[in-house]
Amino acid sequence: MQLSILRGVLESVGQPTVQALARQPTVSDVVRVVVHYYDGRARDSVGTLLCTRTSAAVEIRYRDALGGKPLGYALPEGRPTQLLTALRSAGFDRLPDQEPMPRYDAADAWMIERAAGMFAHGLVLLPEQAAGAYALVVHAIRDYLPEVLKPLR
Protein backbone atom coordinates (compact mmCIF):
# COMPACT_ATOMS: atom_id res chain seq x y z
CA MET A 1 0.00 0.00 0.00
CA GLN A 2 2.69 2.53 1.01
CA LEU A 3 4.82 1.86 -2.06
CA SER A 4 1.97 2.62 -4.46
CA ILE A 5 1.11 5.81 -2.54
CA LEU A 6 4.75 6.96 -2.56
CA ARG A 7 5.13 6.20 -6.27
CA GLY A 8 1.97 8.22 -6.88
CA VAL A 9 3.51 11.18 -5.05
CA LEU A 10 6.65 10.89 -7.16
CA GLU A 11 4.67 10.69 -10.41
CA SER A 12 2.47 13.64 -9.44
CA VAL A 13 5.45 16.00 -9.27
CA GLY A 14 6.95 14.74 -12.54
CA GLN A 15 10.51 14.00 -11.47
CA PRO A 16 13.00 11.92 -13.47
CA THR A 17 14.26 8.72 -11.87
CA VAL A 18 17.32 8.82 -9.63
CA GLN A 19 19.01 6.52 -12.14
CA ALA A 20 18.51 9.08 -14.93
CA LEU A 21 19.82 11.88 -12.73
CA ALA A 22 22.87 9.85 -11.65
CA ARG A 23 23.84 9.22 -15.29
CA GLN A 24 24.26 12.93 -15.99
CA PRO A 25 27.94 13.70 -16.70
CA THR A 26 28.65 15.99 -13.73
CA VAL A 27 26.52 14.18 -11.12
CA SER A 28 28.30 11.99 -8.57
CA ASP A 29 25.47 11.09 -6.17
CA VAL A 30 21.69 11.45 -5.91
CA VAL A 31 19.57 10.96 -2.80
CA ARG A 32 15.80 11.31 -2.97
CA VAL A 33 13.27 11.28 -0.14
CA VAL A 34 9.56 11.00 -0.91
CA VAL A 35 7.43 11.90 2.13
CA HIS A 36 3.77 10.93 2.54
CA TYR A 37 1.68 12.29 5.42
CA TYR A 38 -1.12 9.77 5.93
CA ASP A 39 -3.42 12.24 7.71
CA GLY A 40 -3.00 15.12 5.26
CA ARG A 41 -1.54 17.49 7.88
CA ALA A 42 1.02 18.64 5.29
CA ARG A 43 1.61 18.30 1.56
CA ASP A 44 3.35 15.16 0.38
CA SER A 45 6.76 16.02 -1.02
CA VAL A 46 9.71 14.87 -3.09
CA GLY A 47 13.14 16.12 -2.06
CA THR A 48 16.12 15.39 -4.29
CA LEU A 49 19.77 15.96 -3.36
CA LEU A 50 22.01 16.31 -6.41
CA CYS A 51 25.75 16.17 -5.76
CA THR A 52 28.21 17.22 -8.44
CA ARG A 53 31.97 17.37 -8.24
CA THR A 54 31.81 21.01 -7.14
CA SER A 55 28.49 21.53 -5.34
CA ALA A 56 25.39 20.02 -3.79
CA ALA A 57 21.83 21.29 -3.91
CA VAL A 58 18.43 20.11 -2.77
CA GLU A 59 15.24 20.60 -4.76
CA ILE A 60 11.88 20.01 -3.09
CA ARG A 61 8.57 19.70 -4.89
CA TYR A 62 5.29 19.58 -3.03
CA ARG A 63 2.28 17.70 -4.35
CA ASP A 64 -0.45 20.05 -5.61
CA ALA A 65 1.32 23.18 -4.33
CA LEU A 66 3.37 26.17 -5.49
CA GLY A 67 2.21 25.70 -9.06
CA GLY A 68 4.59 22.77 -9.43
CA LYS A 69 7.60 25.01 -8.88
CA PRO A 70 10.42 23.61 -6.72
CA LEU A 71 12.06 25.14 -3.68
CA GLY A 72 15.85 24.99 -3.84
CA TYR A 73 18.51 24.96 -1.16
CA ALA A 74 22.30 24.92 -1.41
CA LEU A 75 23.91 22.65 1.17
CA PRO A 76 26.92 23.54 3.28
CA GLU A 77 30.16 21.93 2.19
CA GLY A 78 30.67 18.57 3.83
CA ARG A 79 27.05 17.82 4.68
CA PRO A 80 26.40 15.59 1.63
CA THR A 81 29.49 13.56 2.53
CA GLN A 82 28.23 13.21 6.11
CA LEU A 83 24.85 12.02 4.82
CA LEU A 84 26.35 9.45 2.45
CA THR A 85 28.70 8.20 5.18
CA ALA A 86 25.79 7.83 7.63
CA LEU A 87 23.71 5.95 5.04
CA ARG A 88 26.64 3.61 4.31
CA SER A 89 27.18 3.03 8.05
CA ALA A 90 23.51 2.07 8.39
CA GLY A 91 23.90 -0.47 5.57
CA PHE A 92 21.33 1.42 3.47
CA ASP A 93 22.45 -0.07 0.15
CA ARG A 94 21.52 -3.59 1.32
CA LEU A 95 18.37 -2.88 3.33
CA PRO A 96 15.02 -4.15 2.02
CA ASP A 97 11.78 -2.30 2.67
CA GLN A 98 10.90 -2.11 6.36
CA GLU A 99 8.52 -4.84 7.52
CA PRO A 100 5.78 -5.16 8.52
CA MET A 101 3.92 -2.45 6.63
CA PRO A 102 0.33 -1.65 7.52
CA ARG A 103 -2.28 -2.79 5.01
CA TYR A 104 -3.96 0.60 5.19
CA ASP A 105 -2.74 4.18 4.90
CA ALA A 106 -2.32 4.61 8.65
CA ALA A 107 1.23 5.94 9.12
CA ASP A 108 3.60 8.47 7.61
CA ALA A 109 5.87 6.80 5.08
CA TRP A 110 9.13 7.65 3.34
CA MET A 111 10.66 6.23 0.19
CA ILE A 112 14.40 6.86 0.17
CA GLU A 113 16.46 6.28 -2.97
CA ARG A 114 20.18 6.61 -3.61
CA ALA A 115 21.98 6.43 -6.93
CA ALA A 116 25.56 6.84 -8.11
CA GLY A 117 26.69 5.98 -11.63
CA MET A 118 24.93 2.77 -12.61
CA PHE A 119 24.06 1.81 -9.01
CA ALA A 120 20.64 2.57 -7.53
CA HIS A 121 18.80 1.36 -4.45
CA GLY A 122 15.65 2.39 -2.65
CA LEU A 123 13.54 1.39 0.30
CA VAL A 124 10.28 2.26 2.02
CA LEU A 125 10.08 2.83 5.75
CA LEU A 126 7.81 4.25 8.43
CA PRO A 127 9.93 6.88 10.21
CA GLU A 128 8.03 6.81 13.49
CA GLN A 129 8.24 3.01 13.70
CA ALA A 130 11.81 2.58 12.49
CA ALA A 131 14.16 0.46 14.59
CA GLY A 132 17.69 -0.83 14.17
CA ALA A 133 19.29 0.05 10.85
CA TYR A 134 16.07 1.77 9.70
CA ALA A 135 16.28 4.14 12.68
CA LEU A 136 19.87 4.96 11.66
CA VAL A 137 18.63 5.82 8.16
CA VAL A 138 15.89 8.04 9.61
CA HIS A 139 18.44 9.83 11.81
CA ALA A 140 20.79 10.31 8.85
CA ILE A 141 18.04 12.03 6.86
CA ARG A 142 16.87 14.13 9.82
CA ASP A 143 20.43 15.15 10.75
CA TYR A 144 22.02 15.74 7.35
CA LEU A 145 19.13 16.42 4.96
CA PRO A 146 16.44 18.13 7.07
CA GLU A 147 15.46 20.36 4.15
CA VAL A 148 13.54 17.50 2.53
CA LEU A 149 11.39 17.12 5.65
CA LYS A 150 10.13 20.71 5.81
CA PRO A 151 6.34 20.45 5.80
CA LEU A 152 4.18 22.71 3.65
CA ARG A 153 0.67 23.05 4.95
PyMOL commands that set and color helices and strands:
alter all, ss='L'
color gray80, all
select helices_A, chain A and resi 2-12+18-22+66-68+79-89+92-94+127-129+133-144+146-149
alter helices_A, ss='H'
color red, helices_A
select strands_A, chain A and resi 27-36+45-52+56-62+71-74+109-116+119-125
alter strands_A, ss='S'
color yellow, strands_A
deselect
rebuild
show_as cartoon
